[in-house]
């Protein structure tokens, strides 16, 4: 069906979605990273340039975000051995 093919954008090309994506991340993982507020998550996404790490990719269908994937250097400071 037309329009059901996902499109993947880098956050650098989808900054208008930063608040939505940050909200998803905050609801999913906010309890694990109590020190980062929603506003900080939005600012982190908005600061990503898209040409290195960290960066975030957003999947869209019909222009609506349906998911995201982030590439980060280390997301588990309590386990530096996994870095």
N, C-alpha and C positions, 0 to 999 in steps of 0.2 A: 504494500500500500504506500502511495506517495506520502512523504512527510514523516514516516515512521523510522527513517534511517537516522541513527544518532550522529550528531556532529560533536567533535571534541575540540574545545578551545583551551588555550593556555590562559591562565588568569590575567596575564598582561593584555589579552584581547577581550577579556570579559570582566573588567573591573566593576562594571555595574552590578555584577552578581556577587561581589565580595561579601556583602552583608548577609545574603541568603546562605552562602556556603559557610561562612563563619558561624552562623546560627546552627546549622546542621552539626558542624564539628563541635561546637560548644555543648549542644544537647547530648551528643554521643560520648564525648570524652572529657567534658568539663569537670566531672567528679574526680577524674584521675589527675588533672592538672589544675588544682584549685587556685594556683597563683595567677593564672591567666584569665582576665576578664573577657567578655564578649567584645568589648571595644578594642582590646589588645589583639584579639584574633582578627578582627576586621582590619586593623592597621597592619598586621603582619601580612595578610593576603594582599592588601593594596600596595605594599612595599615590594612585593616580588616582581622582578624584572622579566622573568620568563626565559632567561638565558643561562641559568645555573641552578644551583641547589641553595635554598629550597625553591620549589615551584609547585604549582597546583594546576591540574587539568580538570576541566568541567565538561561533563557529557550533557548534551541538550537534545531534546526531541521537540520539533515544532517551536524552537526558540525557548523552551522551558527547561530549566535545569533538572536533571534526573539523578545526578550523582557526581562525585568528584574523587580524585586520587591525588595525593600529595607525595612529592619526593622530598625527603628531608635527610639531613646528615645523621641525626640521632634523635629519636623520639622517646627514648626510655633512659633518662639520665640515671635511674637507679640501677641500670645494667650496662655499664660502660664496656663490659666484655663482649657485648653484642654489637658494638660500634664498628 
